[in-house]
């Protein structure tokens, strides 16, 4: 690796493949995650009714707590990595945590929107792969809703697409989440066009939560626009 002994390698303690990378560098390694061995460890993560997390973390530089303004425990996990960076460069951890609480992600990444019907949309339409869809489904499952719907487009550039789409379909069923597939039949449900999905969801109740996610080729941001405008 390009890092020399004066640098820092910040590694995800919850992924054995990433932890193994420490053998490739002479830099000081700082790990983060929920693992007991993590240097910067997420010690608390409580999701609210919209799946936004209240987080606590401990580190060699002290403790910090904050509230995420985007849904998903996976987003909270990413934020703990940011706290590790703040500690390494000597920032006040709580000030860094406060900044995370008010930070805004790029659009189409777990972004809260409101449909014309009043339903909550989680717009994660920028891209998709099996791990990110699984994380988004778990976030959807954590919301307080009368109906949880995952509107999914194709996952592109996979080595085993049939297997991966099937696993996502089965996870959704396990979580009790309804799948609407947009222009793909790989999720084991009937494929729908964008216009058909808009018609299906135009009267979704205000207490429903709709996740919209697919790879770039699916262009599901166009569907989001149709639902909110």
N, C-alpha and C positions, 0 to 999 in steps of 0.2 A: 504493500500500500504506500501511497505518497506521503502519509504522515510520518514525521520523524519523532524522535523521543521527546521533543518539546511540545508536541501537540496532544490533543485529546480525541479519542474515538468514543463516540456516544452510541451505545448499542442496546438493542431491545432485549431485555433479559427474559422475555416470554417466548422467544423464538430461538430454539436450539441452533438453527442454522446461522442466525446472526451472532449469537454468543460465540460460536466457533470461529468467527472472523477475528477474534482478539489474538489468535495465534499468528495472524498475518501482519501485525503491526508492533512496532516498538514504542508506540505512543501510550500514554496513560489511558486506560479504559475506564469509562464511567457507564454503568448500566442503569436502565430505567424500566419500570413496568410494575406488575403486581406480584412477581415472584419474590419470595422471602429473601433471596440473594441480591435483589436489585439495590443499587446504591441510592437511587432516587425511586422510592416505592410509593405507589398509590395505595393508601391505607383505607380509603373510604370512597365509595362511588354510589350515590343514591339518585335514581332517576325520578323526575317529576312526571306529571300527567302528559307532558309533551316529549318525554324521554330525554330531557336536558338534565345533565348530571351536576350534582353538588359534590365536589371533589376535595379530598384531603390528601396531602402527600408529605412524606418525611424524606430528608436528605442529609448529607454531611454538613450542609449549611443551615439547617433548621427546617421548620415546618411551614407549610402554606396551605391555604384553602381558597376555593373559588367556585363560582357557578358558571357552567358552560352556557353559551347562548345558541348552541347548535345541538341537535339531538344525537344520541348514540354513545354508548360506553366506549366504543372504539375511538371516538373523537376525544373523549377524556383521556384515554391512553396516550394519544398523540400529544396532548397538552402536557402530560408529565414529561415527555421528551423535551418539550420547550422549557420546562422548569429546570431540567438538567443543564441545558445550555445557559440559562440565566445564572445558575449557581457557578458554573465554570468561569464565566466572564466577570463574576463579582458583583452582579446586580442584587438588589434587595429582593428576596424571593416573594414576599407578599406583594410588593409593587408589581413584579412580573405577573403574579397570579391575578391581580386586579386588572392588568392589561389584557390578559386572556379573557376575562369575564366580559370585556367590551369589544373584543376583536371581532372582525367580520370576515368570513371566508369568501372566496370567489363564488360567484353565482353558480347555481346548479349543483352545489355540493351540500347535501343535507340541509337545504334552505327551506325555511318555513314560508309557505304562501297560503293564501285563502282563495278557494274556488268561488265562483259566482254563487254557488248553492250555499256557501258558508262552511263547507267542509275544509278541514285542514289538509293541505298538501305538503308532503316532504319531497321537495324537488332535489333529487340526486341524479339528474338526467345527464350529467356531463359524461360519465363513462361507467363501465361495469365489468367486473370479473367475478368469479365464484366467491372469493373471500369478501369482497366489498358488498356484494348482494347479500351474503349471509349476515354480515354485520348490520346492514341496513334493515333486514328482516327482523333481527333481534331488537333493534331500536323501535321499529314499528310495533312489535309485540309488546313493548314496555309502555306504550301510550295508553291512556285511558280513552277508550272509544267504544261506540256501539257497534262499529263495523270497521274492520281493518282490511284494506285492499292494497295489493301490490300490483301495480301496472308495470309490466316488465317487457322490455325489448330484448332483442337477441344479444348474447354475449359473443363478441367477435374474437378472432385470432386465438382460439383455444385448440390444444392438441387433441382433446377428446370432448368435442362439443356435446354429443348426445348424452354422455355420462354426466357432464357438469350441469347441463340444464335439468336433467332428471333429478340430480341431487338437490338442486335449488327448489324444484317443484315439491319434492318430498319434505324438505325442511319447512316450506310454507304450510303444507298440510299438517305437519306435526305441530306447528304453532297456531293452527286455526286461522290462518290468513288466506283470504280469497285471492287467487291469481287471475289477472286479466292479461293475456298475452297479446302484444301488438306486433302484427305482421311476422309472426313466427309460430310454428306448431311444436316446438321442442320442449315446451313446459307441460305437456300432457293435457292442455286445455285448447279449446278451439281458438284459432287465430282471429283477431279482430283488426279492422282498420282504425286509423286515428278517429275518423268521423263516427264510427260505431262506438268507440270508447267514450267519446264526448257525449253521445246520446245516452249511453248506459249510466254515465256518472253526472249528468246535468242536474239531476234531482237528488244527489247524494245528501244525506242529512247532515246537519251542522256538527253532529257528534261523531261523524265518520272521520277516519284518517286515511289518506291515500298516499302511498309511496310510489314515486315514478322514477324508474331507473332502467338504463340500458346503455349499450356501448355507443360510441359516437355515431356509428353508421345508422343507428336507429333514429337519431334526431328527435328524441322525445321531448326536447325543450319546446318543440312546435306544439306538441300535445298540451304541455303545461300552459302555454299561451292561450290555447283554445279554451281551456277550462277556467282560466282566471279573467279573461277579457270578454 
